[in-house]
Amino acid sequence: MKSLCELDRLDFHRVLQLFESIVSQVEEDVRGGLSLADTKGKVNVENFRAPLTDGEEHAERTWEGFVPAAIERAYLEVKETEKR
């Protein structure tokens, strides 16, 4: 992925959209009673991959580590919020 200094407004907007997409999909899956594993398999944010990674090898590896972790964190936060 690009460094923060290299990101422009469009990139920041895409990152924001990525987070919003993850959270909204996870919320829907939790409401539907899906497990974490099922949610990780169902959330689809592939349309953000190419614009954010530009096919760079390092960026692709970062994506592969980041997205599943972001989905898991969102899932845990939604589940915790449900308990309240």
Buried (B, 14 or more C-beta within 10 A) or exposed (E): BEEEEEBEEEBEEBBEBBBEBBBEBBBBBBEEEBEBEEBBEBBEBEEBBEEBBEEEEEBBEBBEEBBEEBBBEBBEBBEEEEEE
